[in-house]
């Protein structure tokens, strides 16, 4: 299923900036960054629960926000892209 993960981390102090880097690092391991604090991740249910647990252990719930949007397996008709960045298909091979 395709999961859209968004986050907003309070970066007023060094600890917040560290949390921001940690969250981004975890998300990069599972998906593609599509905007600064937005990732598209193609996950199965177990991977999703694992990533959610990791991210929830990093954030400060009183200061930070984390959202998961479950777009499911038929996500291709639910996404429209406009603007400068080229679009991509999460199922295509990714060459690093």
N, C-alpha and C positions, 0 to 999 in steps of 0.2 A: 504494500500500500504506500501511497505517497503521503508524506507527512510534512507540513510546513511548520517550521519551528521559528518563533520570533522571541526576542528577548530585549529587555531594557535594564541595564545595570547601572546603578548609581556609581559614578566614577569620581566623586569629589575627593576621595582619599586613595592612598596607595593600595589598600586592601580591595577597594572596588575595581580599580584598574586591573589588579591581579585576577579577580573573579571574571572580569570581562574576557581577558585572554584565555583563561581556563575553559570558559564556556565555548568560545569560538574554536578553540583547539579540539574540543570534544565533537562539536558539530562538523568540523572539517573531516573528521574521521568517518563520518556516516553519510555525508551528503555534499551538496554543492551550494556554495554561497551565491545567492541571487541578489542580495542587497546587503548593506553594512551589517545589520543584525537580523538577517532573514536567511534561512537555509531551507532547501528542498531536499528531503531525504527519502530514499526508496528503502523501506524497512519491512521486515516481517514483524509479527506481534511480539516475539521475544526480544528482538533488537530494539524495538520501540520502548518496551518496558525497561530494558537495561539502560538505554540512553536517557530516558526520563528520570530514572533513579540517580544516575550520575549527575545530571544537570541540577536536579533538586537538591542534591547534597552540596553543590557548589554555591548556589545563590543564597542571599540573605533575604528571606521572605518579607521582612519589614521594609526593605529598601529596593529590592529588585523585582522584576516581573518576567515571567516565562510563560509562553503560550504554545500549545500544540494544536494545529488544525489538521484533522484527518480527512484527506481528500479521497482516500480509497484507491481501488485498483483501476477505476475508470476515470482517471483524472485528466486525460488528454483533452476532453471537451470543456473542462472547468478552468483552464488556464489560458489567458490571453496576454500577450506581451507586446508592449509598445515602447519605443524609445531606443536609446543608444546601444545598450548592451545586447549582444546577439543571444538569441534563445538557444536552448539545448534540449535534448531529450534525455531524461534520467536513465533510460534503458539502453542508450547507445554506449559503445565502449568509450572509456575515458583514458586518454593517453597522457601520461605524466612524464 
